[in-house]
Amino acid sequence: MSKPRFFTGIQPTGLLTLGHYCGVIRHLVSLQDNYEVIIMIADLHAFTVPNSVLNYHERCYEMAALLYACGLKEENCKIFCQSQVPEHLFLAHLLSPFVTVGSLSHMIQYKEKKKNEETGNLALLSYPVLMAADILLYDADLVIVGQDQRQHLELTSIIARKFNNFFGQNLLKIPQFIIPDQGAKIMDLRNPTKKMSKSETDHISLLDTPEIIKKKVARAVTDSENKIYYHPRKKPGLSNLLTIYALLNGWEISEAEKNLTGLGYDQFKSKLTQLVSDKLVAIQKNYDFWRTMIEVLLEKNTNYLRTQAGNKVNLLKKELKIFSLPRKNGKEQNN
């Protein structure tokens, strides 16, 4: 009996951070024995605000190798680059008539990025439609994303329902969406009011050395109370560090607080530095191994997912009776 399918995507705009590990990757490692895990490196999404310096091709290889190095298994997890499966764009176009420009322009992320980039380009506006296509193309059973994608997930469900209702068939499967609570949003070390981002400087990269980790943790913002307890509103910086400490130990926040009873901030930061360093050194050793074989593995994964995506698109073409199907023996298939 086949496993249920899990899907998620990560943009290759920078190296993976400790925030990615705590928020998503650790969940993938625990899911992989019970799900078929599909991870899309979203290079098309990354191009919504083009970067002429970024080597998207090389960054995809680096990110895929690093994901496997975190504990994902080749036999359980298929990682691929979005741009290598053109069916994503086809399905996005197929979904476009079922979403209005008004609903897209009201997306919070669009408003924020439009303001930050001083551009309202079409790629930014239509980003959620392509994201919906990514999710719906593989008939995923489960999708896990960060809290900042909640609106996009809701829109994906709306688009799929409209599509299914219009054609009178359940052609698009709406998966279960999960946004983890603890660790879903690890914050910036120096500015704990915003999410830790690989595009910013105040994050911990999964490839940082112990020396760099020590400096970054030491500079992390706390407060003047010098008492360790979880209170995101009153103590956002300390609470962020406490969350990281709990997650890497596999504890609840209350267990972490108990473990740190009586310690000051300097002692806590020392313990956290050692914990993070030990975890990342192990990942980095695995990364060196996976980096040597990642190109061959990605090609294998891409061939598999092209077949899966092609089957889905051909099914839609057949059921909708409005698009041509691939030719067989020089003759177009009947719709």
C-alpha positions in Angstrom: 0.0 0.0 0.0 1.5 3.4 -1.0 2.3 6.0 1.5 0.4 9.3 1.8 2.2 12.2 0.1 3.7 15.2 1.8 4.7 18.4 -0.1 6.6 21.6 0.7 8.7 24.2 -1.1 11.8 26.3 -0.1 13.2 29.2 -2.1 16.9 29.1 -3.0 17.6 32.7 -2.2 20.2 32.0 0.5 21.6 29.2 2.6 19.3 27.3 4.9 19.2 28.7 8.4 18.6 27.4 11.9 15.1 28.9 11.5 14.4 26.5 8.6 15.7 23.6 10.6 13.6 24.3 13.6 10.5 25.4 11.7 10.3 22.8 8.9 13.2 20.5 8.3 13.0 18.7 11.7 9.3 17.9 10.9 10.3 16.4 7.6 12.9 14.1 9.2 10.2 12.7 11.5 7.6 12.5 8.7 9.6 10.6 6.1 9.1 7.1 7.4 5.3 7.5 7.2 5.0 9.8 4.1 6.4 10.1 0.6 8.1 13.4 1.1 8.4 15.8 -1.9 10.4 18.9 -1.4 10.4 21.5 -4.2 13.3 24.0 -4.4 11.3 27.0 -5.6 13.6 28.7 -8.0 10.7 30.1 -10.1 9.3 31.7 -6.9 12.7 33.1 -6.1 12.7 34.9 -9.5 9.7 37.0 -8.6 12.2 39.6 -7.6 15.1 38.8 -10.0 18.7 38.8 -8.7 21.3 39.1 -11.4 24.1 38.0 -9.0 22.5 34.9 -7.6 23.4 31.6 -9.2 20.1 29.8 -9.0 21.4 26.6 -10.5 24.3 26.2 -8.0 22.1 27.3 -5.1 19.6 24.5 -5.9 22.4 21.9 -5.7 23.7 23.4 -2.4 20.2 23.5 -0.8 19.3 19.9 -1.9 22.5 18.5 -0.5 22.0 20.4 2.8 18.5 19.1 3.1 19.6 15.5 2.7 22.4 16.2 5.2 19.9 17.1 7.8 18.7 13.5 7.9 16.4 13.1 5.0 16.7 9.8 3.2 17.1 9.3 -0.5 14.6 6.4 -0.6 11.9 8.4 1.3 12.4 12.0 0.1 12.3 13.4 -3.5 13.9 16.8 -3.8 13.7 18.6 -7.1 14.0 22.1 -8.7 10.7 23.7 -9.6 11.9 25.0 -13.0 12.7 21.5 -14.2 9.0 20.5 -14.2 7.1 22.7 -16.6 3.7 21.3 -15.6 3.8 23.7 -12.6 3.4 26.7 -15.0 0.7 24.9 -17.1 -1.4 24.2 -14.0 -0.9 27.8 -12.7 -2.3 29.1 -16.0 -5.2 26.6 -15.7 -6.0 27.9 -12.2 -5.7 31.6 -13.1 -9.3 32.2 -14.2 -10.5 31.1 -10.8 -8.8 33.8 -8.8 -9.4 37.6 -9.1 -6.8 40.3 -9.3 -8.4 41.9 -6.3 -7.9 38.9 -4.1 -4.3 38.7 -5.1 -3.6 42.4 -4.5 -4.9 42.0 -0.9 -2.4 39.3 0.0 -0.3 40.6 3.0 3.0 39.3 1.5 2.3 41.1 -1.8 1.7 44.3 0.0 4.8 44.0 2.1 7.1 43.0 -0.8 5.6 45.6 -3.1 6.5 48.2 -0.5 9.9 46.9 0.2 10.9 46.4 -3.5 9.0 49.4 -4.7 7.5 47.3 -7.5 4.2 45.7 -8.1 5.4 43.3 -10.8 3.2 40.5 -12.2 5.3 37.7 -10.8 4.8 39.0 -7.2 1.1 39.5 -7.8 0.6 36.0 -9.2 2.9 34.2 -6.8 0.0 32.6 -4.8 -1.5 31.1 -8.0 1.8 29.3 -8.9 2.1 28.2 -5.2 -1.4 26.7 -5.5 -0.4 24.9 -8.6 2.8 23.6 -6.9 0.6 22.1 -4.1 -2.2 20.7 -6.2 -0.1 19.2 -8.9 1.0 16.2 -6.9 -2.2 15.3 -5.1 -0.5 16.0 -1.7 -2.2 14.7 1.4 -0.3 17.0 3.8 1.4 20.3 3.5 3.4 22.1 6.2 4.4 25.8 5.8 5.3 28.7 8.0 2.8 31.1 9.5 3.5 33.7 6.9 2.0 31.5 4.2 -1.4 31.1 6.0 -3.2 33.4 3.5 -1.7 31.6 0.5 -2.9 28.3 1.8 -6.4 29.6 2.3 -6.4 30.9 -1.2 -5.2 27.6 -2.5 -8.2 25.9 -1.0 -10.6 28.5 -2.4 -9.1 28.2 -5.9 -9.3 24.4 -5.8 -12.9 24.4 -4.7 -13.9 26.9 -7.4 -12.1 24.8 -10.0 -13.8 21.5 -8.9 -17.2 23.1 -8.6 -17.0 24.7 -12.1 -16.2 21.3 -13.7 -18.4 19.3 -11.4 -15.6 16.9 -10.4 -13.1 16.6 -7.6 -10.2 16.9 -10.0 -7.9 18.8 -7.5 -7.2 17.3 -4.1 -7.2 19.7 -1.3 -4.6 18.6 1.3 -4.5 18.9 5.0 -2.6 22.1 5.9 -0.5 22.2 9.1 1.3 25.3 10.5 3.4 24.1 13.5 3.0 26.2 16.6 6.3 25.8 18.5 9.2 26.7 16.2 7.1 27.6 13.2 8.6 31.1 13.3 12.2 31.4 14.7 13.0 35.1 14.9 16.0 37.2 13.9 18.7 37.2 16.6 19.2 40.9 16.7 15.7 41.9 15.9 13.3 39.4 17.5 10.2 41.2 16.1 10.9 39.8 12.6 11.4 36.2 11.3 14.9 34.8 10.9 15.6 35.0 7.2 18.4 33.6 5.0 18.4 37.0 3.2 19.4 38.9 6.3 22.7 39.0 8.2 21.5 38.2 11.7 20.7 34.5 11.3 22.6 31.3 11.9 23.3 29.4 8.7 23.4 25.6 8.8 27.0 26.0 7.4 28.2 28.4 10.0 31.3 27.4 12.0 31.3 27.1 15.8 33.3 30.3 16.0 30.7 32.2 14.0 27.8 30.6 16.0 29.4 31.7 19.2 29.7 35.3 18.0 26.1 35.4 16.7 24.6 33.9 19.9 26.6 36.2 22.1 25.3 39.3 20.1 21.7 38.0 20.3 19.3 40.5 21.9 17.9 39.6 25.3 16.8 42.1 28.1 18.1 43.4 31.4 16.2 41.1 33.7 18.6 38.2 33.6 15.9 35.7 34.4 15.1 32.8 32.1 11.4 32.2 31.4 9.2 32.2 28.3 7.3 35.5 27.6 7.2 36.4 23.9 5.7 39.8 24.5 7.8 40.9 27.4 11.0 39.0 26.5 10.9 38.4 22.8 14.7 37.9 22.4 15.1 35.6 25.3 11.9 33.7 24.4 13.3 33.2 20.8 16.5 31.7 22.2 14.6 29.5 24.6 12.5 28.2 21.8 15.6 27.2 19.8 17.1 25.5 22.9 13.9 23.5 23.6 13.5 22.4 20.0 17.1 21.2 19.5 16.8 19.2 22.7 13.4 17.8 21.7 11.7 19.4 24.8 8.7 21.4 25.6 9.4 25.0 26.6 8.6 24.2 30.3 11.3 21.5 30.3 13.8 23.9 28.9 12.9 26.5 31.5 13.4 23.9 34.3 16.7 22.8 32.8 18.0 26.4 32.9 16.7 27.2 36.4 19.2 29.5 38.3 21.4 30.3 35.2 22.0 33.8 34.0 21.9 34.9 30.3 25.7 34.4 29.7 25.5 30.8 31.0 22.4 30.1 29.0 24.0 31.5 25.8 27.1 29.3 26.4 24.9 26.2 26.7 22.9 27.2 23.6 26.1 27.8 21.6 27.4 24.4 22.4 24.1 22.8 21.5 23.8 24.6 18.2 27.4 23.9 17.3 27.1 20.2 17.9 24.0 19.9 15.8 25.4 21.9 12.9 28.8 20.2 12.9 27.1 16.8 12.4 25.0 18.3 9.5 28.0 19.8 7.9 29.9 16.4 7.9 26.9 14.9 6.1 26.8 17.8 3.6 30.2 17.1 2.3 29.1 13.5 1.4 25.8 14.6 -0.3 27.3 17.4 -2.2 29.4 14.9 -4.3 26.4 13.0 -5.5 23.6 15.6 -5.6 23.5 16.3 -9.3 22.9 12.6 -10.2 20.2 12.3 -7.5 18.4 15.5 -8.5 18.2 14.2 -12.1 16.7 10.9 -10.9 14.2 12.8 -8.7 13.3 15.1 -11.6 12.5 12.3 -13.9 10.2 10.7 -11.3 8.4 13.9 -10.6 8.0 14.8 -14.3 6.2 11.6 -14.7 3.9 12.3 -11.7 3.2 15.8 -12.9 2.7 14.8 -16.5 0.2 12.1 -15.4 -1.8 14.7 -13.5 -1.8 17.3 -16.3 -2.8 14.6 -18.8 -5.7 13.5 -16.6 -6.9 17.1 -16.4 -6.7 17.5 -20.1 -8.7 14.4 -20.7 -11.4 15.2 -18.1 -11.8 18.8 -19.2 -12.0 17.9 -22.9 -10.6 21.3 -23.9 -6.9 20.7 -24.3 -4.9 18.4 -26.6 -3.2 15.3 -25.2 0.3 14.0 -26.1 0.5 12.2 -29.4 0.8 8.5 -29.7 2.2 7.0 -32.9 1.9 10.4 -34.5 -1.8 10.7 -33.8 -3.4 13.0 -31.2 -5.2 11.2 -28.5 -9.0 11.6 -28.3 -10.3 13.7 -25.6 
